[in-house]
Amino acid sequence: MIEEILERIEVEAKSKGVGLWSWLALVTAATITTNAPGSMITIFRHTSLSKPLQEQVQIAEFMREIGLRCSAVIGVRQHVRIA
């Protein structure tokens, strides 16, 4: 189900000229805030599929950075539980 949602988000974002990094930031933050850590793997796989290793690493680092910044919103205690 999350894969279908991600596909729709990606298609709509592209149609409106929104790049990968912008919609990935929003999806990652929303997923962390709703405490759905299992979906993070699906998001990573969806966005990094068939990309070179260096770009996969950049995506993982970006998602991690978004997660760290979310700690200000959801609180350190809940954030540590997710990580």
N, C-alpha and C positions, 0 to 999 in steps of 0.2 A: 504494500500500500504506500509506504513512504517513497518508494522508487517512482511510482506513478505521480505522486505529488511533486517530487523533485523535477520530473520530466516536464510537467505543466508549468512549473515556476521558471524553469530554464527557457522553455519555448516562449513564454510570455515576456520574460526579461529580454531575450534577444529581439523580439518583435518591437520592443520599446526602446531599444538601444542601450539597455542596461548590461554592463559587462559581468563576467564571471565573478570577479572579486566583490562586487557590490552585492549581488544576490546571495553569494556564498556567505558573506558576513552576516546578513540578516537571517538566513536559514540557520546558520551555526548558533548565533545568539539566541534565537527563538528555541532551538532544540535544547540548548544548555539551560536556559531559563525555565523550561517546562520539565526539566530533570528527566530527559530521555536519552541517557548516554548510549544506549544500544543503537540508536539511530545515527550516531556520529560515524560509525563505520560505514553505514549505507551512504551517507552524504559524501564521505571521503571516496569511497569506491565509485560513486556516480560521477564525481567531478574529476577524478584522476584516471579513469579508465582509458587505456591506450595512450597515455601521455608519457613522455620521457621521464626517467627517474628523477632528474633534477626538478622538473615541474611538479612531480608528485610530492617531493620533499617540500617545495615552496607552499603547496596547498596544505600539507600537514602543519607546517610552521604557522601559516596564516590562521588556520582553524584553532590552533593552540593559543595564539595571541588573542584571538577573539574570546576564547574561553577564559583567559586570564583577566581580560578587561570586564567580562561579565561578573566577576566577583564583586565589583562595586555595586552592581544592581541586585544580585541575588544573595549577597553576603558570603563572606569567606567560609563560614561553617558548611553551608550547603555545597559550595564550590569544591571544597576539599573532599566531601563525600562522593561527588561525581568523579573526580580525578582518581 
